[in-house]
């Protein structure tokens, strides 16, 4: 399966329940920045829950150095077209299987990440 992101990444999966995901991303960004010898060019790919996609707009104001946003979620925000949230050409599976590991709140996606190794 081809990769969607070329850099090594950890996927941060958002949840529908209210939670300060931006603060968690800031902590991850700082940890990676302070420890380049350990993390090298590691990125955190942030995919908020489709019901909370507005969090990407908030997160983009934080000037992250090591956080990138899910490309299809960005397309959805820009266009409003829900097709970018569907399972188009195994996109979601590629995101999960291309990551080193997945982190996030209590969600079925964490179980799905195990399925896609």
ROVOTI-86135 format. One record per atom (N, C-alpha, C): chain; x, y, z. Coordinates in Angstrom, 1 decimal, always signed. Example, Ala and Ser with C-alpha at 12.3 -4.5 7.8 and 13.67 -1.06 7.14 Angstrom:
+------+--------+--------+--------+
| dolo |     c1 |     c2 |     c3 |
+------+--------+--------+--------+
|    A |  +13.2 |   -5.7 |   +7.8 |
|    A |  +12.3 |   -4.5 |   +7.8 |
|    A |  +13.2 |   -3.3 |   +7.8 |
|    A |  +12.8 |   -2.2 |   +7.1 |
|    A |  +13.7 |   -1.1 |   +7.1 |
|    A |  +12.9 |   +0.0 |   +7.9 |
+------+--------+--------+--------+
END
This chain:
+------+--------+--------+--------+
| dolo |     c1 |     c2 |     c3 |
+------+--------+--------+--------+
|    A |   +0.8 |   -1.2 |   +0.0 |
|    A |   +0.0 |   +0.0 |   +0.0 |
|    A |   +0.9 |   +1.2 |   +0.0 |
|    A |   +0.7 |   +2.2 |   -0.9 |
|    A |   +1.5 |   +3.4 |   -1.0 |
|    A |   +1.2 |   +4.3 |   +0.2 |
|    A |   +2.2 |   +5.1 |   +0.5 |
|    A |   +2.0 |   +6.0 |   +1.7 |
|    A |   +1.5 |   +7.3 |   +1.2 |
|    A |   +0.8 |   +8.0 |   +2.1 |
|    A |   +0.2 |   +9.3 |   +1.8 |
|    A |   +1.1 |  +10.4 |   +2.3 |
|    A |   +1.9 |  +10.2 |   +3.3 |
|    A |   +2.8 |  +11.1 |   +3.8 |
|    A |   +4.2 |  +10.5 |   +3.7 |
|    A |   +5.2 |  +11.2 |   +3.2 |
|    A |   +6.5 |  +10.6 |   +3.0 |
|    A |   +7.3 |  +10.6 |   +4.3 |
|    A |   +7.2 |  +11.6 |   +5.2 |
|    A |   +8.0 |  +11.6 |   +6.5 |
|    A |   +7.4 |  +10.5 |   +7.4 |
|    A |   +8.3 |  +10.0 |   +8.3 |
|    A |   +7.7 |   +9.1 |   +9.3 |
|    A |   +6.8 |   +9.8 |  +10.2 |
|    A |   +5.7 |   +9.2 |  +10.5 |
|    A |   +4.7 |   +9.9 |  +11.3 |
|    A |   +3.9 |   +9.0 |  +12.3 |
|    A |   +3.4 |   +9.7 |  +13.3 |
|    A |   +2.5 |   +9.1 |  +14.3 |
|    A |   +1.2 |   +9.7 |  +14.0 |
|    A |   +0.1 |   +9.0 |  +13.9 |
|    A |   -1.2 |   +9.6 |  +13.7 |
|    A |   -1.9 |   +9.9 |  +15.0 |
|    A |   -2.4 |  +11.1 |  +15.1 |
|    A |   -3.1 |  +11.5 |  +16.3 |
|    A |   -4.6 |  +11.6 |  +15.9 |
|    A |   -5.4 |  +10.7 |  +16.4 |
|    A |   -6.8 |  +10.6 |  +16.0 |
|    A |   -7.7 |  +11.3 |  +17.0 |
|    A |   -8.4 |  +12.2 |  +16.6 |
|    A |   -9.3 |  +13.0 |  +17.5 |
|    A |  -10.5 |  +12.2 |  +17.8 |
|    A |  -11.2 |  +12.7 |  +18.8 |
|    A |  -12.5 |  +12.1 |  +19.2 |
|    A |  -13.6 |  +13.1 |  +19.1 |
|    A |  -14.8 |  +12.6 |  +19.2 |
|    A |  -16.0 |  +13.5 |  +19.1 |
|    A |  -16.3 |  +14.2 |  +20.4 |
|    A |  -15.9 |  +13.6 |  +21.5 |
|    A |  -16.2 |  +14.3 |  +22.8 |
|    A |  -15.3 |  +15.5 |  +23.0 |
|    A |  -15.8 |  +16.5 |  +23.6 |
|    A |  -14.9 |  +17.7 |  +23.9 |
|    A |  -13.7 |  +17.3 |  +24.7 |
|    A |  -12.5 |  +17.7 |  +24.1 |
|    A |  -11.2 |  +17.4 |  +24.7 |
|    A |  -10.3 |  +18.4 |  +24.1 |
|    A |   -9.3 |  +18.9 |  +24.8 |
|    A |   -8.4 |  +19.9 |  +24.3 |
|    A |   -7.3 |  +19.2 |  +23.5 |
|    A |   -7.6 |  +18.9 |  +22.3 |
|    A |   -6.6 |  +18.2 |  +21.5 |
|    A |   -5.5 |  +19.1 |  +21.1 |
|    A |   -5.8 |  +20.4 |  +21.0 |
|    A |   -4.7 |  +21.4 |  +20.6 |
|    A |   -3.6 |  +21.4 |  +21.6 |
|    A |   -4.0 |  +21.4 |  +22.9 |
|    A |   -3.0 |  +21.4 |  +24.0 |
|    A |   -2.1 |  +20.1 |  +23.9 |
|    A |   -2.8 |  +19.0 |  +23.6 |
|    A |   -2.0 |  +17.7 |  +23.5 |
|    A |   -1.0 |  +17.8 |  +22.3 |
|    A |   -1.5 |  +18.4 |  +21.2 |
|    A |   -0.6 |  +18.6 |  +20.0 |
|    A |   +0.6 |  +19.5 |  +20.3 |
|    A |   +0.3 |  +20.6 |  +21.1 |
|    A |   +1.4 |  +21.5 |  +21.5 |
|    A |   +2.4 |  +20.7 |  +22.3 |
|    A |   +2.0 |  +19.9 |  +23.2 |
|    A |   +3.0 |  +19.1 |  +24.0 |
|    A |   +3.8 |  +18.2 |  +23.2 |
|    A |   +3.1 |  +17.5 |  +22.2 |
|    A |   +3.8 |  +16.6 |  +21.3 |
|    A |   +4.8 |  +17.4 |  +20.4 |
|    A |   +4.4 |  +18.5 |  +19.9 |
|    A |   +5.3 |  +19.4 |  +19.1 |
|    A |   +6.5 |  +19.8 |  +19.9 |
|    A |   +6.3 |  +20.2 |  +21.1 |
|    A |   +7.4 |  +20.7 |  +21.9 |
|    A |   +8.4 |  +19.5 |  +22.2 |
|    A |   +7.8 |  +18.4 |  +22.5 |
|    A |   +8.7 |  +17.2 |  +22.8 |
|    A |   +9.5 |  +16.8 |  +21.6 |
|    A |   +9.0 |  +16.8 |  +20.5 |
|    A |   +9.7 |  +16.5 |  +19.3 |
|    A |  +10.8 |  +17.5 |  +19.0 |
|    A |  +10.4 |  +18.8 |  +19.1 |
|    A |  +11.4 |  +19.9 |  +18.8 |
|    A |  +12.6 |  +19.9 |  +19.8 |
|    A |  +12.3 |  +19.6 |  +21.0 |
|    A |  +13.4 |  +19.6 |  +22.0 |
|    A |  +14.3 |  +18.3 |  +21.9 |
|    A |  +13.9 |  +17.3 |  +21.3 |
|    A |  +14.6 |  +16.1 |  +21.2 |
|    A |  +14.8 |  +15.5 |  +19.8 |
|    A |  +15.4 |  +16.4 |  +19.0 |
|    A |  +15.6 |  +16.0 |  +17.6 |
|    A |  +16.5 |  +14.8 |  +17.4 |
|    A |  +17.4 |  +14.6 |  +18.3 |
|    A |  +18.3 |  +13.5 |  +18.2 |
|    A |  +17.5 |  +12.2 |  +18.3 |
|    A |  +16.5 |  +12.2 |  +19.1 |
|    A |  +15.7 |  +11.0 |  +19.3 |
|    A |  +14.7 |  +10.8 |  +18.2 |
|    A |  +14.0 |  +11.9 |  +17.9 |
|    A |  +12.8 |  +11.9 |  +17.0 |
|    A |  +13.2 |  +12.2 |  +15.5 |
|    A |  +14.3 |  +12.8 |  +15.3 |
|    A |  +14.8 |  +13.1 |  +13.9 |
|    A |  +13.7 |  +14.0 |  +13.2 |
|    A |  +13.2 |  +13.5 |  +12.1 |
|    A |  +12.2 |  +14.2 |  +11.3 |
|    A |  +10.7 |  +13.7 |  +11.5 |
|    A |  +10.5 |  +13.1 |  +12.7 |
|    A |   +9.2 |  +12.6 |  +13.0 |
|    A |   +8.1 |  +13.7 |  +12.9 |
|    A |   +7.0 |  +13.4 |  +12.4 |
|    A |   +5.8 |  +14.3 |  +12.4 |
|    A |   +4.6 |  +13.6 |  +13.1 |
|    A |   +3.7 |  +14.4 |  +13.5 |
|    A |   +2.5 |  +13.9 |  +14.1 |
|    A |   +1.4 |  +14.4 |  +13.1 |
|    A |   +0.7 |  +13.4 |  +12.5 |
|    A |   -0.4 |  +13.7 |  +11.6 |
|    A |   -1.7 |  +13.8 |  +12.4 |
|    A |   -2.3 |  +14.9 |  +12.3 |
|    A |   -3.5 |  +15.2 |  +13.1 |
|    A |   -4.7 |  +15.0 |  +12.3 |
|    A |   -5.6 |  +14.1 |  +12.7 |
|    A |   -6.9 |  +13.9 |  +12.0 |
|    A |   -8.0 |  +14.0 |  +13.1 |
|    A |   -8.6 |  +15.2 |  +13.2 |
|    A |   -9.7 |  +15.3 |  +14.1 |
|    A |  -10.9 |  +14.5 |  +13.7 |
|    A |  -11.8 |  +14.3 |  +14.6 |
|    A |  -13.0 |  +13.6 |  +14.3 |
|    A |  -13.8 |  +14.4 |  +13.3 |
|    A |  -14.4 |  +13.8 |  +12.3 |
|    A |  -15.1 |  +14.5 |  +11.3 |
|    A |  -16.2 |  +15.5 |  +11.8 |
|    A |  -16.7 |  +15.3 |  +13.0 |
|    A |  -17.6 |  +16.2 |  +13.6 |
|    A |  -16.9 |  +17.4 |  +14.3 |
|    A |  -15.6 |  +17.3 |  +14.4 |
|    A |  -14.8 |  +18.4 |  +15.0 |
|    A |  -13.7 |  +18.9 |  +14.1 |
|    A |  -14.0 |  +18.9 |  +12.8 |
|    A |  -13.0 |  +19.3 |  +11.8 |
|    A |  -12.5 |  +20.8 |  +12.0 |
|    A |  -13.3 |  +21.6 |  +12.7 |
|    A |  -13.0 |  +23.0 |  +12.9 |
|    A |  -11.7 |  +23.1 |  +13.8 |
|    A |  -11.3 |  +22.0 |  +14.4 |
|    A |  -10.1 |  +22.0 |  +15.3 |
|    A |   -8.9 |  +22.2 |  +14.4 |
|    A |   -8.9 |  +21.8 |  +13.2 |
|    A |   -7.8 |  +22.1 |  +12.3 |
|    A |   -7.5 |  +23.6 |  +12.1 |
|    A |   -8.6 |  +24.3 |  +12.0 |
|    A |   -8.5 |  +25.8 |  +11.9 |
|    A |   -7.9 |  +26.4 |  +13.1 |
|    A |   -8.3 |  +25.9 |  +14.3 |
|    A |   -7.7 |  +26.4 |  +15.5 |
|    A |   -6.2 |  +25.9 |  +15.6 |
|    A |   -6.0 |  +24.7 |  +15.3 |
|    A |   -4.6 |  +24.2 |  +15.4 |
|    A |   -3.6 |  +24.9 |  +14.4 |
|    A |   -4.1 |  +25.3 |  +13.3 |
|    A |   -3.3 |  +26.0 |  +12.3 |
|    A |   -2.8 |  +27.3 |  +12.8 |
|    A |   -3.4 |  +27.9 |  +13.8 |
|    A |   -3.0 |  +29.2 |  +14.4 |
|    A |   -1.8 |  +29.0 |  +15.4 |
|    A |   -1.5 |  +27.8 |  +15.6 |
|    A |   -0.4 |  +27.5 |  +16.7 |
|    A |   +1.0 |  +27.4 |  +16.1 |
|    A |   +1.2 |  +27.6 |  +14.8 |
|    A |   +2.5 |  +27.5 |  +14.2 |
|    A |   +3.3 |  +26.3 |  +14.6 |
|    A |   +2.7 |  +25.2 |  +14.5 |
|    A |   +3.4 |  +23.9 |  +14.8 |
|    A |   +4.6 |  +23.7 |  +13.8 |
|    A |   +5.6 |  +23.1 |  +14.4 |
|    A |   +6.8 |  +22.7 |  +13.5 |
|    A |   +6.7 |  +21.2 |  +13.1 |
|    A |   +6.1 |  +20.4 |  +13.9 |
|    A |   +6.1 |  +19.0 |  +13.7 |
|    A |   +4.7 |  +18.3 |  +13.5 |
|    A |   +3.7 |  +19.2 |  +13.5 |
|    A |   +2.3 |  +18.7 |  +13.3 |
|    A |   +1.9 |  +19.0 |  +11.9 |
|    A |   +1.4 |  +18.0 |  +11.3 |
|    A |   +0.8 |  +18.1 |   +9.9 |
|    A |   -0.7 |  +17.7 |  +10.0 |
|    A |   -1.4 |  +18.2 |   +9.1 |
|    A |   -2.9 |  +17.9 |   +9.1 |
|    A |   -3.2 |  +17.0 |   +8.0 |
|    A |   -4.2 |  +16.1 |   +8.3 |
|    A |   -4.6 |  +15.1 |   +7.3 |
|    A |   -5.0 |  +15.8 |   +6.0 |
|    A |   -4.4 |  +15.5 |   +4.9 |
|    A |   -4.7 |  +16.1 |   +3.7 |
|    A |   -6.1 |  +16.1 |   +3.2 |
|    A |   -6.8 |  +15.0 |   +3.4 |
|    A |   -8.2 |  +14.9 |   +3.0 |
|    A |   -9.1 |  +15.7 |   +3.9 |
|    A |   -8.8 |  +15.8 |   +5.2 |
|    A |   -9.5 |  +16.6 |   +6.1 |
|    A |   -9.4 |  +18.1 |   +5.7 |
|    A |   -8.2 |  +18.5 |   +5.2 |
|    A |   -8.0 |  +19.9 |   +4.8 |
|    A |   -8.8 |  +20.1 |   +3.5 |
|    A |   -8.9 |  +19.2 |   +2.6 |
|    A |   -9.7 |  +19.3 |   +1.4 |
|    A |  -11.2 |  +19.4 |   +1.8 |
|    A |  -11.6 |  +18.6 |   +2.7 |
|    A |  -13.0 |  +18.7 |   +3.2 |
|    A |  -13.3 |  +20.1 |   +3.7 |
|    A |  -12.4 |  +20.6 |   +4.6 |
|    A |  -12.6 |  +21.9 |   +5.2 |
|    A |  -12.7 |  +23.0 |   +4.1 |
|    A |  -11.8 |  +22.9 |   +3.1 |
|    A |  -11.8 |  +23.9 |   +2.1 |
|    A |  -13.0 |  +23.9 |   +1.2 |
|    A |  -13.4 |  +22.6 |   +0.8 |
|    A |  -14.5 |  +22.5 |   -0.2 |
|    A |  -15.9 |  +22.2 |   +0.4 |
|    A |  -15.9 |  +21.7 |   +1.6 |
|    A |  -17.2 |  +21.3 |   +2.2 |
|    A |  -17.7 |  +20.0 |   +1.6 |
|    A |  -17.0 |  +19.4 |   +0.7 |
|    A |  -17.4 |  +18.1 |   +0.1 |
|    A |  -17.1 |  +16.9 |   +0.9 |
|    A |  -18.1 |  +16.2 |   +1.3 |
|    A |  -18.0 |  +15.1 |   +2.3 |
|    A |  -17.3 |  +13.9 |   +1.6 |
|    A |  -17.1 |  +13.9 |   +0.3 |
|    A |  -16.4 |  +12.8 |   -0.3 |
|    A |  -15.0 |  +12.6 |   +0.2 |
|    A |  -14.4 |  +13.7 |   +0.8 |
|    A |  -13.1 |  +13.6 |   +1.3 |
|    A |  -13.1 |  +12.9 |   +2.7 |
|    A |  -14.2 |  +12.6 |   +3.2 |
|    A |  -14.3 |  +11.9 |   +4.5 |
|    A |  -14.7 |  +10.4 |   +4.3 |
|    A |  -14.9 |  +10.0 |   +3.1 |
|    A |  -15.3 |   +8.6 |   +2.8 |
|    A |  -14.0 |   +7.8 |   +2.6 |
|    A |  -14.2 |   +6.5 |   +2.5 |
|    A |  -13.1 |   +5.6 |   +2.3 |
|    A |  -12.7 |   +5.5 |   +0.9 |
|    A |  -12.4 |   +6.6 |   +0.3 |
|    A |  -12.0 |   +6.7 |   -1.1 |
|    A |  -10.6 |   +6.0 |   -1.4 |
|    A |  -10.6 |   +5.0 |   -2.2 |
|    A |   -9.4 |   +4.3 |   -2.6 |
|    A |   -8.5 |   +3.9 |   -1.4 |
|    A |   -9.2 |   +3.4 |   -0.3 |
|    A |   -8.5 |   +2.9 |   +0.8 |
|    A |   -7.6 |   +4.0 |   +1.5 |
|    A |   -8.1 |   +5.2 |   +1.4 |
|    A |   -7.3 |   +6.3 |   +2.0 |
|    A |   -7.1 |   +6.2 |   +3.5 |
|    A |   -8.1 |   +5.9 |   +4.2 |
|    A |   -8.0 |   +5.8 |   +5.6 |
|    A |   -7.0 |   +4.7 |   +6.1 |
|    A |   -7.2 |   +3.5 |   +5.4 |
|    A |   -6.3 |   +2.4 |   +5.7 |
|    A |   -4.8 |   +2.8 |   +5.4 |
|    A |   -4.6 |   +3.6 |   +4.3 |
|    A |   -3.2 |   +4.0 |   +4.0 |
|    A |   -2.7 |   +4.9 |   +5.1 |
|    A |   -3.6 |   +5.8 |   +5.6 |
|    A |   -3.1 |   +6.7 |   +6.7 |
|    A |   -2.7 |   +5.9 |   +7.9 |
|    A |   -3.5 |   +4.9 |   +8.3 |
|    A |   -3.2 |   +4.1 |   +9.5 |
|    A |   -2.0 |   +3.2 |   +9.3 |
|    A |   -2.0 |   +2.5 |   +8.1 |
|    A |   -0.9 |   +1.6 |   +7.9 |
|    A |   +0.5 |   +2.3 |   +7.6 |
|    A |   +0.4 |   +3.5 |   +7.2 |
|    A |   +1.7 |   +4.3 |   +7.0 |
|    A |   +2.2 |   +4.9 |   +8.2 |
|    A |   +1.5 |   +4.9 |   +9.3 |
|    A |   +2.0 |   +5.5 |  +10.5 |
|    A |   +2.8 |   +4.5 |  +11.3 |
|    A |   +3.7 |   +5.1 |  +12.2 |
|    A |   +4.5 |   +4.2 |  +13.0 |
|    A |   +3.6 |   +3.6 |  +14.1 |
|    A |   +2.7 |   +4.5 |  +14.7 |
|    A |   +1.7 |   +4.0 |  +15.6 |
|    A |   +0.6 |   +5.1 |  +15.7 |
|    A |   -0.5 |   +4.8 |  +16.3 |
|    A |   -1.6 |   +5.7 |  +16.4 |
|    A |   -1.8 |   +6.0 |  +17.9 |
|    A |   -2.2 |   +7.3 |  +18.1 |
|    A |   -2.5 |   +7.7 |  +19.5 |
|    A |   -3.8 |   +8.5 |  +19.4 |
|    A |   -4.5 |   +8.6 |  +20.5 |
|    A |   -5.8 |   +9.3 |  +20.5 |
|    A |   -6.7 |   +8.9 |  +21.6 |
|    A |   -7.8 |   +9.4 |  +21.7 |
|    A |   -8.8 |   +9.1 |  +22.7 |
|    A |   -9.5 |   +7.8 |  +22.5 |
|    A |  -10.4 |   +7.5 |  +23.3 |
|    A |  -11.1 |   +6.2 |  +23.2 |
|    A |  -11.9 |   +6.3 |  +22.0 |
|    A |  -11.6 |   +5.4 |  +21.0 |
|    A |  -12.3 |   +5.4 |  +19.7 |
|    A |  -12.1 |   +4.1 |  +19.1 |
|    A |  -13.0 |   +3.7 |  +18.2 |
|    A |  -12.9 |   +2.5 |  +17.4 |
|    A |  -11.7 |   +2.6 |  +16.5 |
|    A |  -11.3 |   +3.8 |  +16.1 |
|    A |  -10.2 |   +3.9 |  +15.2 |
|    A |   -8.9 |   +3.4 |  +15.8 |
|    A |   -8.7 |   +3.4 |  +17.1 |
|    A |   -7.6 |   +2.8 |  +17.7 |
|    A |   -7.6 |   +1.3 |  +17.5 |
|    A |   -8.7 |   +0.7 |  +17.6 |
|    A |   -8.8 |   -0.7 |  +17.3 |
|    A |   -8.5 |   -1.0 |  +15.8 |
|    A |   -9.1 |   -0.1 |  +14.9 |
|    A |   -8.8 |   -0.3 |  +13.5 |
|    A |   -7.3 |   -0.1 |  +13.2 |
|    A |   -6.6 |   +0.7 |  +13.9 |
|    A |   -5.2 |   +0.9 |  +13.6 |
|    A |   -4.4 |   -0.4 |  +13.9 |
|    A |   -4.9 |   -1.2 |  +14.9 |
|    A |   -4.3 |   -2.5 |  +15.1 |
|    A |   -4.5 |   -3.5 |  +13.9 |
|    A |   -5.7 |   -3.4 |  +13.4 |
|    A |   -6.1 |   -4.2 |  +12.2 |
|    A |   -5.1 |   -3.9 |  +11.0 |
|    A |   -4.8 |   -2.6 |  +10.8 |
|    A |   -4.0 |   -2.3 |   +9.7 |
|    A |   -2.5 |   -2.2 |  +10.1 |
|    A |   -2.2 |   -2.7 |  +11.3 |
|    A |   -0.8 |   -2.8 |  +11.8 |
|    A |   -0.1 |   -1.5 |  +11.7 |
+------+--------+--------+--------+
END
